[in-house]
C-alpha cells in the first residue's frame, strides 16, 4: 500500500483539518463530535440541509457545504457511517429556525444512524424531514444495504434541494423537491481496479488485469457481473442502457448527464465516456440540456466511473442553474 498518509487510524481527522483550513472562507470544522459546517451560520429562517456518510468518497459530502447547497456534512470513519451523536450535533448546529432536511444515502448504517439522530433532534423540538437517495440500478440488497444503494445521484439531490432552500422554500417544499430529484435520477458504475482502505492495507477485492466489475458500489461492493475488459464505448453502452431502461426516459424529454469518476480515472477518459453517452441519449431523442463531468463521489483511488441521468423539467433546471459556492461545486 502506497498512500500519502501518516497514521492509518488518523486519516479522517487530518483530512478534515486540511480540508477546512484550505477552504476556511466556506467551511469550518467541529470536534467532539466531528462534523463540517458552513463558515458562517445558516441564514436565519432558511431550511438547513445536512448530509453525511463514510469518508473515502471525497469531495462528497464536505465538499458540498456552502451557499446554495449543504449547511453541514457529517463524515464517518473510512467507508463507515457517522455516529448518531455526530449527526445530531450537525443538525442542531445547522438549524436556523425553519427546520432541517437530512439527505441520506441508502446504506443500512447511514439509515439507522440518521434515524436515531433525527429522533434526538425532534425531541429537542427541531423539525426534521429526511429524503433517501437510492439511485443505483445495478443491484438490490447488496453488501451494505437493503434495497438500492445511494451513489452519485446524491450530489444532484443536494444541489437542487440546496437551491430550493436558498431561495426561501419551506421545509415541506424543500423535501418535496429533494424527493422529486431522487425519484427521477438513476446511476450505474464500473470498476477497472479496486481501492485500498488505509486501515485494511489490502485491496477491497481482486480483479485480474483483463477484468472489470460492472455495477460496482462506491465501497467496492460486488456489482452485476465481472466481465473481460471492453472498450470505453462498450462499457458505456452497458451502463447507460441499464440507467435509461430503469428510468424510463424517452425521446423529447430533457436530461442532465453526469459522468462521475471513482477517484483514479483521468478526466480524459471520463470525457470519452461522456461523449458516447451523450451520442446514445441524443440518438434516442433525449435532449441533454445540462452536464457534469468529474470526480464528485469517489471510492478512494478506484479506477472506474459511473453514469447518472436525471430527468429534468423547468423547475429542476432552474434550481440546478441557481448559484452555488462550495469547495467542489460553484457557479
C-alpha positions, 0 to 999 in steps of 0.5 A: 500500500502506497498512500500519502498518509501518516497514521492509518487510524488518523486519516479522517481527522487530518483530512478534515483539518486540511480540508477546512483550513484550505477552504476556511472562507466556506467551511469550518470544522467541529470536534467532539463530535466531528462534523463540517459546517458552513463558515458562517451560520445558516441564514436565519429562517432558511431550511438547513440541509445536512448530509453525511456518510463514510469518508473515502468518497471525497469531495462528497459530502464536505465538499458540498457545504456552502451557499446554495447547497449543504449547511453541514456534512457529517463524515464517518470513519473510512467507508463507515457511517457517522455516529448518531451523536455526530449527526445530531450535533450537525443538525442542531448546529445547522438549524436556523429556525425553519427546520432541517432536511437530512439527505441520506444515502441508502446504506443500512448504517447511514439509515439507522444512524440518521434515524436515531439522530433525527429522533434526538433532534425532534425531541429537542423540538427541531423539525426534521424531514429526511429524503433517501437517495437510492439511485443505483440500478445495478443491484438490490440488497447488496453488501451494505444495504437493503434495497438500492444503494445511494451513489452519485445521484446524491450530489444532484439531490443536494444541489437542487434541494440546496437551491430550493432552500436558498431561495426561501422554500419551506421545509415541506417544499424543500423535501418535496423537491429533494424527493422529486430529484431522487425519484427521477435520477438513476446511476450505474458504475464500473470498476477497472481496479479496486481501492485500498482502505488505509486501515485494511492495507489490502485491496477491497477485492481482486480483479485480474488485469483483463477484468472489470466489475460492472455495477460496482458500489462506491465501497467496492461492493460486488456489482452485476457481473465481472466481465473481460475488459471492453472498450470505453464505448462498450462499457458505456453502452452497458451502463447507460442502457441499464440507467435509461431502461430503469428510468424510463426516459424517452425521446423529447424529454430533457436530461442532465448527464453526469459522468462521475469518476471513482477517484483514479480515472483521468478526466480524459477518459471520463470525457470519452465516456461522456461523449458516447453517452451523450451520442446514445441519449441524443440518438434516442431523442433525449435532449441533454440540456445540462452536464457534469463531468468529474470526480464528485463521489469517489471510492478512494483511488478506484479506477472506474466511473459511473453514469447518472441521468436525471430527468429534468423539467423547468423547475429542476433546471432552474434550481440546478442553474441557481448559484452555488459556492462550495469547495467542489461545486460553484457557479 
